[in-house]
Amino acid sequence: MPALIKALQVSKQFEKNELFVKNKLVTAVNNISLEIEKGKTIGLIGESGSGKSTFGRMLCGLENVTEGEIYFKENSITNLTLKKMKPYRKNIQMIFQSSSTIFDTFYTIGESLEEILLNNETISKAESNLRINKILEQVGLSKEYRNRYAYQLSGGEKQRVNIARALVINPEFVVCDEPVSSLDFTIRKQILNLLNNLKNNMGLTYLFITHDLSTIQYVCDSVVIMYKGKIVEYMDDISQLGKIAMHPYTSILLQSIPTTNPLNKKICMMEEKQSNLFIKKSVKGCIFADRCPQKEEKCLNKEPDLREVASGHKIACCVY
Ligand SMILES: Nc1ncnc2c1ncn2[C@@H]1O[C@H](COP(=O)(O)OP(=O)(O)OP(=O)(O)O)[C@@H](O)[C@H]1O
């Protein structure tokens, strides 16, 4: 099946001006290729600063790429102007992490949703009303919420409206950027279930960005592990995640899933301490070498390619 959305050798560099250093280049995303099939959810995992949001924004056309190409249904959407991106905008949406800052305080929820609908579709007021009521119902809010302002909503309700904003125009592909990280633990599962139900009912395709491996098992079919702007591991099937993950960085992420057993936590800390004993900065070698507990001499000399080690399983590591 052809990919719904495809990134081909995509990179992004930002210019950063720091004290005494002008125009310093920061590589946020480094030569990433990824295809997402229609109806699939790919989880994109990595620690803070690994380039997840930048990659998600580039797929949505909200950030220009420095190198590479992005295709939606085999049409290049790389670095399109706002005008040329408009026909695709309806099909490519993003749900952001924090729902509190993106609401216009002077608009009711109904007015905000109506504005998005009318900006993207040519429909009558009556049809717009029906669509707004329907999407509110789908995200578990009654139509009375149309008349409320954002400040009158709880965090979980705001995130539901945030999801409604992205989905009211029936997109095909949605980037969910840490959609539950700002919510209480009890509400997280509700929102993850909601995203799953909406995916099944509306035939959506998601890129699900998170730094928390424990959430992806609820929503994702496949998983990509990112480190310093690169993909270090890809697994097509995450049902065996704990058993088949091979990259040392993925292992550390798996161990960092919160545990109720304090003894397990201790193991993680010891491993990190041991790895620090032989830290040696690598310039041309593996990007993870300076933190890797399993590194060998060869890891410092050669940058590993992302290669297939089993069907649907890719890893960038010199040791395996
Ligand atoms: N507009 C920008 N200008 C300069 N640097 C940026 C910009 N946006 C991101 N960066 C840098 O790019 C790198 C990747 O950032 P990004 O937000 O994509 O990471 P992330 O993995 O999504 O992190 P988090 O989980 O904290 O959101 C970071 O070093 C960040 O400082």
The ligand as a Gaussian input file, in Angstrom:
#p B3LYP/6-31G(d) Opt

LIG

0 1
 N       12.646000      27.599000      16.373000
 C       13.790000      27.090000      16.827000
 N       14.936000      27.822000      16.798000
 C       16.096000      27.313000      17.227000
 N       16.225000      26.055000      17.727000
 C       15.129000      25.297000      17.793000
 C       13.850000      25.759000      17.356000
 N       12.938000      24.775000      17.544000
 C       13.613000      23.735000      18.078000
 N       14.913000      24.039000      18.217000
 C       15.979000      23.158000      18.740000
 O       15.908000      21.939000      18.009000
 C       16.141000      20.834000      18.878000
 C       14.958000      19.870000      18.806000
 O       13.811000      20.507000      19.367000
 P       12.371000      19.800000      19.383000
 O       11.413000      20.734000      20.038000
 O       12.046000      19.336000      18.019000
 O       12.657000      18.530000      20.324000
 P       11.616000      17.566000      21.034000
 O       12.202000      16.203000      20.923000
 O       10.254000      17.749000      20.464000
 O       11.670000      18.077000      22.529000
 P       10.475000      18.131000      23.639000
 O       10.135000      16.693000      23.963000
 O       11.126000      18.850000      24.775000
 O        9.326000      18.883000      23.033000
 C       16.388000      21.421000      20.261000
 O       17.766000      21.528000      20.453000
 C       15.736000      22.773000      20.186000
 O       16.379000      23.691000      21.057000

